[in-house]
Amino acid sequence: MVIELFQLNPLTAAEAERICLWRYGPGWTLYDFGPGDLPAIAAPAAMSHGVRRGEVLAGLASFGAGARVPGGSYRQPALDIGCSMAPELVGHGLGRAFVGAVVGFAWRRFQPPRLRLVVPADNRRAIRVYQANGFVAGERFAGMLRGGIRPFLQMVCVTPAA
Ligand SMILES: CC(C)(COP(=O)(O)OP(=O)(O)OC[C@H]1O[C@@H](n2cnc3c(N)ncnc32)[C@H](O)[C@@H]1OP(=O)(O)O)[C@@H](O)C(=O)NCCC(=O)NCCS
């Protein structure tokens, strides 16, 4: 029997409020959440899930329209995914397993033709983790995040991990 390190469940209201307090510290403030994010996180269209490690809220995962960034190209049929690890867990070598849990869940739950995500093009740490989970770099585009335009990279995964 395989025991998963991370489990996904539909996000609770209490978890959504806690996520709005997440701050990533110097150099990573672009990824901070705030009270203004609550409606988007809680919207049914975001299909938000809490990623738990045991009883601890370890991250947020969103699927579908809620994971899209304005400016991106969304013509190809695919399931869009977005995920954020809780700040206190970041940087401890858990990224690959964390994203792997989100990706595995997405394949099993939604059975999409492919998975797609977008990431700020300078976030080499996240890109490394996505590549390790089978995503390949696609087109670059100028996307809107936190009210600013910045370079983004689209990445696609076409096959579930063996
Ligand atoms: C993306 C995320 C899941 C990665 O998890 P993590 O715990 O920070 O990453 P890890 O400690 O597992 O490190 C992942 C890899 O990046 C490398 N890395 C760490 N910091 C890095 C940096 N500043 N630049 C480049 N690579 C870096 C690590 O060496 C490791 O490489 P390896 O797998 O070859 O050993 C996590 O940082 C996160 O969700 N952060 C929230 C903000 C964010 O970046 N969101 C992504 C939005 S698209």
The ligand as a Tripos MOL2 file, in Angstrom:
@<TRIPOS>MOLECULE
LIG
   48    50     1     0     0
SMALL
NO_CHARGES

@<TRIPOS>ATOM
      1 C1          6.8960   26.0500   -6.1240 C.3       1 LIG1
      2 C2          6.9890   25.3060   -4.8080 C.3       1 LIG1
      3 C3          5.9330   24.1980   -4.7240 C.3       1 LIG1
      4 C4          8.3670   24.6300   -4.7270 C.3       1 LIG1
      5 O1          8.4960   23.9980   -3.4810 O.3       1 LIG1
      6 P1          9.8060   24.2630   -2.5730 P.3       1 LIG1
      7 O2          9.6350   23.5320   -1.3010 O.co2     1 LIG1
      8 O3         10.0220   25.7290   -2.4580 O.co2     1 LIG1
      9 O4         10.9630   23.6730   -3.4620 O.3       1 LIG1
     10 P2         12.0990   22.6300   -3.0500 P.3       1 LIG1
     11 O5         12.7630   23.0420   -1.7760 O.co2     1 LIG1
     12 O6         11.5100   21.2720   -3.1120 O.co2     1 LIG1
     13 O7         13.1290   22.8510   -4.2410 O.3       1 LIG1
     14 C5         12.7500   22.5170   -5.5460 C.3       1 LIG1
     15 C6         13.9630   22.6250   -6.4760 C.3       1 LIG1
     16 O8         14.2440   24.0110   -6.7370 O.3       1 LIG1
     17 C7         15.5930   24.2860   -6.3950 C.3       1 LIG1
     18 N1         15.6100   25.6580   -5.8920 N.ar      1 LIG1
     19 C8         15.3590   26.0870   -4.6460 C.ar      1 LIG1
     20 N2         15.4350   27.4320   -4.6010 N.ar      1 LIG1
     21 C9         15.7390   27.8310   -5.8500 C.ar      1 LIG1
     22 C10        15.9640   29.1010   -6.4520 C.ar      1 LIG1
     23 N3         15.8760   30.2350   -5.7450 N.pl3     1 LIG1
     24 N4         16.2670   29.1350   -7.7780 N.ar      1 LIG1
     25 C11        16.3540   28.0010   -8.5070 C.ar      1 LIG1
     26 N5         16.1380   26.7640   -7.9930 N.ar      1 LIG1
     27 C12        15.8470   26.6960   -6.6740 C.ar      1 LIG1
     28 C13        15.9500   23.2440   -5.3600 C.3       1 LIG1
     29 O9         17.3590   23.0410   -5.3010 O.3       1 LIG1
     30 C14        15.2210   22.0370   -5.8860 C.3       1 LIG1
     31 O10        15.9260   21.4650   -6.9620 O.3       1 LIG1
     32 P3         16.1330   19.8450   -7.0650 P.3       1 LIG1
     33 O11        14.7360   19.2620   -7.1410 O.co2     1 LIG1
     34 O12        16.9070   19.6510   -8.3000 O.co2     1 LIG1
     35 O13        16.8430   19.4540   -5.8190 O.co2     1 LIG1
     36 C15         6.8450   26.2690   -3.5960 C.3       1 LIG1
     37 O14         7.9850   27.0930   -3.5460 O.3       1 LIG1
     38 C16         5.6170   27.1620   -3.6510 C.2       1 LIG1
     39 O15         4.5020   26.7190   -3.8510 O.2       1 LIG1
     40 N6          5.8450   28.4310   -3.4070 N.am      1 LIG1
     41 C17         4.7680   29.4020   -3.3920 C.3       1 LIG1
     42 C18         5.1120   30.5270   -4.3390 C.3       1 LIG1
     43 C19         5.3180   29.9900   -5.7260 C.2       1 LIG1
     44 O16         6.4450   29.9840   -6.2000 O.2       1 LIG1
     45 N7          4.2580   29.5600   -6.3740 N.am      1 LIG1
     46 C20         4.3000   29.0250   -7.7080 C.3       1 LIG1
     47 C21         3.3000   29.7770   -8.5160 C.3       1 LIG1
     48 S1          3.2360   29.2280  -10.2050 S.3       1 LIG1
@<TRIPOS>BOND
     1     1     2 1
     2     2     3 1
     3     2     4 1
     4     2    36 1
     5     4     5 1
     6     5     6 1
     7     6     7 2
     8     6     8 1
     9     6     9 1
    10     9    10 1
    11    10    11 2
    12    10    12 1
    13    10    13 1
    14    13    14 1
    15    14    15 1
    16    15    16 1
    17    15    30 1
    18    16    17 1
    19    17    18 1
    20    17    28 1
    21    18    19 ar
    22    18    27 ar
    23    19    20 ar
    24    20    21 ar
    25    21    22 ar
    26    21    27 ar
    27    22    23 1
    28    22    24 ar
    29    24    25 ar
    30    25    26 ar
    31    26    27 ar
    32    28    29 1
    33    28    30 1
    34    30    31 1
    35    31    32 1
    36    32    33 2
    37    32    34 1
    38    32    35 1
    39    36    37 1
    40    36    38 1
    41    38    39 2
    42    38    40 1
    43    40    41 1
    44    41    42 1
    45    42    43 1
    46    43    44 2
    47    43    45 1
    48    45    46 1
    49    46    47 1
    50    47    48 1
@<TRIPOS>SUBSTRUCTURE
     1 LIG1         1 GROUP 0 **** ****
